[in-house]
Amino acid sequence: MNEVEELHREIEGNEQIYEKMETKSDPKKVEELTKLRVEAIKVIYSNLIEL
C-alpha cells in the first residue's frame, strides 16, 4: 500500500470519528477534528502534486 492510500484510509477513519463527534455536539472536539481533517486533506493534495 502506498502513502496516498494510507492517507485516504486515515481520512476515512477520521471522517467516521468526525461524524460520531458531530452528533454528540461537543464543539471543541468537532473543531479539533475539523482541523485534523483539513490538515490531512492538505497532506494528501501536497503528496498528489509531488506525484
PyMOL Python script that loads the backbone (N, CA, C, O; Angstrom):
from pymol import cmd

cmd.read_pdbstr("""\
ATOM      1  N   MET A   1       0.858  -1.186   0.000  1.00  0.00           N
ATOM      2  CA  MET A   1       0.000   0.000   0.000  1.00  0.00           C
ATOM      3  C   MET A   1       0.898   1.242   0.000  1.00  0.00           C
ATOM      4  O   MET A   1       1.852   1.334   0.774  1.00  0.00           O
ATOM      5  N   ASN A   2       0.582   2.177  -0.866  1.00  0.00           N
ATOM      6  CA  ASN A   2       1.414   3.380  -0.909  1.00  0.00           C
ATOM      7  C   ASN A   2       0.916   4.440   0.080  1.00  0.00           C
ATOM      8  O   ASN A   2      -0.122   4.293   0.725  1.00  0.00           O
ATOM      9  N   GLU A   3       1.699   5.500   0.165  1.00  0.00           N
ATOM     10  CA  GLU A   3       1.425   6.548   1.148  1.00  0.00           C
ATOM     11  C   GLU A   3       0.068   7.217   0.935  1.00  0.00           C
ATOM     12  O   GLU A   3      -0.639   7.518   1.897  1.00  0.00           O
ATOM     13  N   VAL A   4      -0.290   7.446  -0.317  1.00  0.00           N
ATOM     14  CA  VAL A   4      -1.565   8.110  -0.617  1.00  0.00           C
ATOM     15  C   VAL A   4      -2.738   7.239  -0.169  1.00  0.00           C
ATOM     16  O   VAL A   4      -3.703   7.745   0.405  1.00  0.00           O
ATOM     17  N   GLU A   5      -2.658   5.927  -0.430  1.00  0.00           N
ATOM     18  CA  GLU A   5      -3.728   5.019   0.006  1.00  0.00           C
ATOM     19  C   GLU A   5      -3.841   5.020   1.524  1.00  0.00           C
ATOM     20  O   GLU A   5      -4.946   5.008   2.067  1.00  0.00           O
ATOM     21  N   GLU A   6      -2.699   5.033   2.211  1.00  0.00           N
ATOM     22  CA  GLU A   6      -2.713   5.069   3.677  1.00  0.00           C
ATOM     23  C   GLU A   6      -3.402   6.334   4.170  1.00  0.00           C
ATOM     24  O   GLU A   6      -4.208   6.287   5.099  1.00  0.00           O
ATOM     25  N   LEU A   7      -3.083   7.462   3.546  1.00  0.00           N
ATOM     26  CA  LEU A   7      -3.702   8.724   3.953  1.00  0.00           C
ATOM     27  C   LEU A   7      -5.202   8.716   3.698  1.00  0.00           C
ATOM     28  O   LEU A   7      -5.978   9.229   4.505  1.00  0.00           O
ATOM     29  N   HIS A   8      -5.611   8.128   2.567  1.00  0.00           N
ATOM     30  CA  HIS A   8      -7.048   8.032   2.279  1.00  0.00           C
ATOM     31  C   HIS A   8      -7.749   7.204   3.351  1.00  0.00           C
ATOM     32  O   HIS A   8      -8.832   7.575   3.802  1.00  0.00           O
ATOM     33  N   ARG A   9      -7.151   6.093   3.763  1.00  0.00           N
ATOM     34  CA  ARG A   9      -7.748   5.264   4.814  1.00  0.00           C
ATOM     35  C   ARG A   9      -7.832   6.026   6.128  1.00  0.00           C
ATOM     36  O   ARG A   9      -8.827   5.948   6.848  1.00  0.00           O
ATOM     37  N   GLU A  10      -6.763   6.770   6.427  1.00  0.00           N
ATOM     38  CA  GLU A  10      -6.745   7.550   7.662  1.00  0.00           C
ATOM     39  C   GLU A  10      -7.850   8.604   7.651  1.00  0.00           C
ATOM     40  O   GLU A  10      -8.525   8.814   8.659  1.00  0.00           O
ATOM     41  N   ILE A  11      -8.029   9.255   6.524  1.00  0.00           N
ATOM     42  CA  ILE A  11      -9.089  10.272   6.421  1.00  0.00           C
ATOM     43  C   ILE A  11     -10.459   9.630   6.564  1.00  0.00           C
ATOM     44  O   ILE A  11     -11.336  10.186   7.224  1.00  0.00           O
ATOM     45  N   GLU A  12     -10.654   8.464   5.952  1.00  0.00           N
ATOM     46  CA  GLU A  12     -11.942   7.775   6.080  1.00  0.00           C
ATOM     47  C   GLU A  12     -12.224   7.471   7.548  1.00  0.00           C
ATOM     48  O   GLU A  12     -13.350   7.649   8.014  1.00  0.00           O
ATOM     49  N   GLY A  13     -11.211   7.016   8.274  1.00  0.00           N
ATOM     50  CA  GLY A  13     -11.370   6.756   9.704  1.00  0.00           C
ATOM     51  C   GLY A  13     -11.702   8.031  10.453  1.00  0.00           C
ATOM     52  O   GLY A  13     -12.570   8.040  11.325  1.00  0.00           O
ATOM     53  N   ASN A  14     -11.006   9.110  10.110  1.00  0.00           N
ATOM     54  CA  ASN A  14     -11.267  10.393  10.756  1.00  0.00           C
ATOM     55  C   ASN A  14     -12.663  10.899  10.431  1.00  0.00           C
ATOM     56  O   ASN A  14     -13.320  11.510  11.274  1.00  0.00           O
ATOM     57  N   GLU A  15     -13.117  10.643   9.206  1.00  0.00           N
ATOM     58  CA  GLU A  15     -14.472  11.052   8.808  1.00  0.00           C
ATOM     59  C   GLU A  15     -15.510  10.373   9.699  1.00  0.00           C
ATOM     60  O   GLU A  15     -16.467  11.008  10.141  1.00  0.00           O
ATOM     61  N   GLN A  16     -15.317   9.089   9.957  1.00  0.00           N
ATOM     62  CA  GLN A  16     -16.264   8.352  10.798  1.00  0.00           C
ATOM     63  C   GLN A  16     -16.258   8.914  12.215  1.00  0.00           C
ATOM     64  O   GLN A  16     -17.313   9.097  12.821  1.00  0.00           O
ATOM     65  N   ILE A  17     -15.066   9.185  12.741  1.00  0.00           N
ATOM     66  CA  ILE A  17     -14.960   9.765  14.085  1.00  0.00           C
ATOM     67  C   ILE A  17     -15.626  11.140  14.094  1.00  0.00           C
ATOM     68  O   ILE A  17     -16.364  11.479  15.020  1.00  0.00           O
ATOM     69  N   TYR A  18     -15.357  11.917  13.060  1.00  0.00           N
ATOM     70  CA  TYR A  18     -15.910  13.270  12.940  1.00  0.00           C
ATOM     71  C   TYR A  18     -17.434  13.227  12.970  1.00  0.00           C
ATOM     72  O   TYR A  18     -18.071  14.011  13.673  1.00  0.00           O
ATOM     73  N   GLU A  19     -18.011  12.309  12.204  1.00  0.00           N
ATOM     74  CA  GLU A  19     -19.471  12.196  12.160  1.00  0.00           C
ATOM     75  C   GLU A  19     -20.031  11.814  13.528  1.00  0.00           C
ATOM     76  O   GLU A  19     -21.055  12.354  13.947  1.00  0.00           O
ATOM     77  N   LYS A  20     -19.374  10.894  14.225  1.00  0.00           N
ATOM     78  CA  LYS A  20     -19.835  10.496  15.560  1.00  0.00           C
ATOM     79  C   LYS A  20     -19.757  11.676  16.522  1.00  0.00           C
ATOM     80  O   LYS A  20     -20.684  11.920  17.294  1.00  0.00           O
ATOM     81  N   MET A  21     -18.649  12.401  16.471  1.00  0.00           N
ATOM     82  CA  MET A  21     -18.473  13.526  17.385  1.00  0.00           C
ATOM     83  C   MET A  21     -19.469  14.638  17.064  1.00  0.00           C
ATOM     84  O   MET A  21     -19.984  15.301  17.965  1.00  0.00           O
ATOM     85  N   GLU A  22     -19.733  14.833  15.789  1.00  0.00           N
ATOM     86  CA  GLU A  22     -20.661  15.880  15.378  1.00  0.00           C
ATOM     87  C   GLU A  22     -22.047  15.617  15.963  1.00  0.00           C
ATOM     88  O   GLU A  22     -22.742  16.551  16.364  1.00  0.00           O
ATOM     89  N   THR A  23     -22.443  14.355  16.010  1.00  0.00           N
ATOM     90  CA  THR A  23     -23.760  14.035  16.543  1.00  0.00           C
ATOM     91  C   THR A  23     -23.806  14.242  18.055  1.00  0.00           C
ATOM     92  O   THR A  23     -24.871  14.487  18.622  1.00  0.00           O
ATOM     93  N   LYS A  24     -22.642  14.142  18.706  1.00  0.00           N
ATOM     94  CA  LYS A  24     -22.606  14.391  20.150  1.00  0.00           C
ATOM     95  C   LYS A  24     -22.531  15.886  20.448  1.00  0.00           C
ATOM     96  O   LYS A  24     -22.761  16.313  21.579  1.00  0.00           O
ATOM     97  N   SER A  25     -22.209  16.679  19.422  1.00  0.00           N
ATOM     98  CA  SER A  25     -22.192  18.142  19.508  1.00  0.00           C
ATOM     99  C   SER A  25     -21.268  18.695  20.586  1.00  0.00           C
ATOM    100  O   SER A  25     -21.647  19.603  21.326  1.00  0.00           O
ATOM    101  N   ASP A  26     -20.068  18.157  20.674  1.00  0.00           N
ATOM    102  CA  ASP A  26     -19.055  18.737  21.557  1.00  0.00           C
ATOM    103  C   ASP A  26     -18.238  19.696  20.688  1.00  0.00           C
ATOM    104  O   ASP A  26     -17.352  19.265  19.950  1.00  0.00           O
ATOM    105  N   PRO A  27     -18.533  20.984  20.775  1.00  0.00           N
ATOM    106  CA  PRO A  27     -17.926  21.958  19.854  1.00  0.00           C
ATOM    107  C   PRO A  27     -16.397  21.918  19.818  1.00  0.00           C
ATOM    108  O   PRO A  27     -15.804  22.051  18.748  1.00  0.00           O
ATOM    109  N   LYS A  28     -15.756  21.737  20.969  1.00  0.00           N
ATOM    110  CA  LYS A  28     -14.288  21.719  20.995  1.00  0.00           C
ATOM    111  C   LYS A  28     -13.745  20.527  20.222  1.00  0.00           C
ATOM    112  O   LYS A  28     -12.790  20.662  19.457  1.00  0.00           O
ATOM    113  N   LYS A  29     -14.348  19.365  20.419  1.00  0.00           N
ATOM    114  CA  LYS A  29     -13.868  18.166  19.730  1.00  0.00           C
ATOM    115  C   LYS A  29     -14.182  18.226  18.240  1.00  0.00           C
ATOM    116  O   LYS A  29     -13.372  17.798  17.417  1.00  0.00           O
ATOM    117  N   VAL A  30     -15.341  18.747  17.891  1.00  0.00           N
ATOM    118  CA  VAL A  30     -15.697  18.884  16.475  1.00  0.00           C
ATOM    119  C   VAL A  30     -14.705  19.839  15.803  1.00  0.00           C
ATOM    120  O   VAL A  30     -14.254  19.584  14.687  1.00  0.00           O
ATOM    121  N   GLU A  31     -14.371  20.931  16.481  1.00  0.00           N
ATOM    122  CA  GLU A  31     -13.412  21.895  15.924  1.00  0.00           C
ATOM    123  C   GLU A  31     -12.038  21.253  15.759  1.00  0.00           C
ATOM    124  O   GLU A  31     -11.380  21.442  14.736  1.00  0.00           O
ATOM    125  N   GLU A  32     -11.608  20.501  16.757  1.00  0.00           N
ATOM    126  CA  GLU A  32     -10.307  19.824  16.701  1.00  0.00           C
ATOM    127  C   GLU A  32     -10.265  18.820  15.545  1.00  0.00           C
ATOM    128  O   GLU A  32      -9.285  18.764  14.801  1.00  0.00           O
ATOM    129  N   LEU A  33     -11.324  18.038  15.400  1.00  0.00           N
ATOM    130  CA  LEU A  33     -11.376  17.047  14.321  1.00  0.00           C
ATOM    131  C   LEU A  33     -11.454  17.718  12.953  1.00  0.00           C
ATOM    132  O   LEU A  33     -10.917  17.204  11.972  1.00  0.00           O
ATOM    133  N   THR A  34     -12.123  18.863  12.893  1.00  0.00           N
ATOM    134  CA  THR A  34     -12.189  19.602  11.633  1.00  0.00           C
ATOM    135  C   THR A  34     -10.791  20.065  11.231  1.00  0.00           C
ATOM    136  O   THR A  34     -10.421  19.983  10.060  1.00  0.00           O
ATOM    137  N   LYS A  35     -10.017  20.549  12.198  1.00  0.00           N
ATOM    138  CA  LYS A  35      -8.644  20.982  11.913  1.00  0.00           C
ATOM    139  C   LYS A  35      -7.804  19.802  11.428  1.00  0.00           C
ATOM    140  O   LYS A  35      -7.033  19.939  10.479  1.00  0.00           O
ATOM    141  N   LEU A  36      -7.951  18.643  12.077  1.00  0.00           N
ATOM    142  CA  LEU A  36      -7.212  17.449  11.659  1.00  0.00           C
ATOM    143  C   LEU A  36      -7.605  17.041  10.246  1.00  0.00           C
ATOM    144  O   LEU A  36      -6.761  16.650   9.440  1.00  0.00           O
ATOM    145  N   ARG A  37      -8.873  17.136   9.964  1.00  0.00           N
ATOM    146  CA  ARG A  37      -9.394  16.771   8.644  1.00  0.00           C
ATOM    147  C   ARG A  37      -8.795  17.672   7.561  1.00  0.00           C
ATOM    148  O   ARG A  37      -8.357  17.194   6.515  1.00  0.00           O
ATOM    149  N   VAL A  38      -8.782  18.971   7.823  1.00  0.00           N
ATOM    150  CA  VAL A  38      -8.221  19.931   6.872  1.00  0.00           C
ATOM    151  C   VAL A  38      -6.730  19.661   6.672  1.00  0.00           C
ATOM    152  O   VAL A  38      -6.235  19.697   5.545  1.00  0.00           O
ATOM    153  N   GLU A  39      -6.022  19.393   7.761  1.00  0.00           N
ATOM    154  CA  GLU A  39      -4.586  19.114   7.678  1.00  0.00           C
ATOM    155  C   GLU A  39      -4.326  17.851   6.859  1.00  0.00           C
ATOM    156  O   GLU A  39      -3.405  17.820   6.044  1.00  0.00           O
ATOM    157  N   ALA A  40      -5.128  16.817   7.070  1.00  0.00           N
ATOM    158  CA  ALA A  40      -4.972  15.564   6.322  1.00  0.00           C
ATOM    159  C   ALA A  40      -5.223  15.794   4.834  1.00  0.00           C
ATOM    160  O   ALA A  40      -4.517  15.238   3.992  1.00  0.00           O
ATOM    161  N   ILE A  41      -6.210  16.598   4.511  1.00  0.00           N
ATOM    162  CA  ILE A  41      -6.514  16.889   3.103  1.00  0.00           C
ATOM    163  C   ILE A  41      -5.358  17.662   2.465  1.00  0.00           C
ATOM    164  O   ILE A  41      -5.000  17.407   1.315  1.00  0.00           O
ATOM    165  N   LYS A  42      -4.773  18.605   3.207  1.00  0.00           N
ATOM    166  CA  LYS A  42      -3.620  19.352   2.692  1.00  0.00           C
ATOM    167  C   LYS A  42      -2.464  18.404   2.386  1.00  0.00           C
ATOM    168  O   LYS A  42      -1.807  18.535   1.353  1.00  0.00           O
ATOM    169  N   VAL A  43      -2.216  17.452   3.280  1.00  0.00           N
ATOM    170  CA  VAL A  43      -1.127  16.490   3.086  1.00  0.00           C
ATOM    171  C   VAL A  43      -1.384  15.645   1.845  1.00  0.00           C
ATOM    172  O   VAL A  43      -0.475  15.418   1.047  1.00  0.00           O
ATOM    173  N   ILE A  44      -2.602  15.185   1.685  1.00  0.00           N
ATOM    174  CA  ILE A  44      -2.928  14.366   0.508  1.00  0.00           C
ATOM    175  C   ILE A  44      -2.705  15.164  -0.772  1.00  0.00           C
ATOM    176  O   ILE A  44      -2.093  14.661  -1.714  1.00  0.00           O
ATOM    177  N   TYR A  45      -3.191  16.395  -0.816  1.00  0.00           N
ATOM    178  CA  TYR A  45      -3.013  17.189  -2.028  1.00  0.00           C
ATOM    179  C   TYR A  45      -1.545  17.482  -2.299  1.00  0.00           C
ATOM    180  O   TYR A  45      -1.112  17.449  -3.451  1.00  0.00           O
ATOM    181  N   SER A  46      -0.770  17.769  -1.252  1.00  0.00           N
ATOM    182  CA  SER A  46       0.655  18.035  -1.486  1.00  0.00           C
ATOM    183  C   SER A  46       1.357  16.779  -1.994  1.00  0.00           C
ATOM    184  O   SER A  46       2.256  16.870  -2.830  1.00  0.00           O
ATOM    185  N   ASN A  47       0.953  15.600  -1.492  1.00  0.00           N
ATOM    186  CA  ASN A  47       1.539  14.345  -1.980  1.00  0.00           C
ATOM    187  C   ASN A  47       1.118  14.064  -3.413  1.00  0.00           C
ATOM    188  O   ASN A  47       1.921  13.570  -4.204  1.00  0.00           O
ATOM    189  N   LEU A  48      -0.112  14.364  -3.759  1.00  0.00           N
ATOM    190  CA  LEU A  48      -0.572  14.143  -5.131  1.00  0.00           C
ATOM    191  C   LEU A  48       0.162  15.066  -6.103  1.00  0.00           C
ATOM    192  O   LEU A  48       0.475  14.671  -7.227  1.00  0.00           O
ATOM    193  N   ILE A  49       0.431  16.284  -5.668  1.00  0.00           N
ATOM    194  CA  ILE A  49       1.160  17.232  -6.517  1.00  0.00           C
ATOM    195  C   ILE A  49       2.580  16.718  -6.770  1.00  0.00           C
ATOM    196  O   ILE A  49       3.111  16.865  -7.871  1.00  0.00           O
ATOM    197  N   GLU A  50       3.197  16.110  -5.735  1.00  0.00           N
ATOM    198  CA  GLU A  50       4.547  15.565  -5.880  1.00  0.00           C
ATOM    199  C   GLU A  50       4.579  14.391  -6.844  1.00  0.00           C
ATOM    200  O   GLU A  50       5.598  14.151  -7.491  1.00  0.00           O
ATOM    201  N   LEU A  51       3.475  13.652  -6.949  1.00  0.00           N
ATOM    202  CA  LEU A  51       3.427  12.516  -7.870  1.00  0.00           C
ATOM    203  C   LEU A  51       3.394  13.055  -9.258  1.00  0.00           C
ATOM    204  O   LEU A  51       3.351  12.286 -10.219  1.00  0.00           O
TER     205      LEU A  51
END
""", "prot")
cmd.dss("prot")
cmd.show_as("cartoon", "prot")
cmd.util.cbc("prot")
cmd.orient("prot")
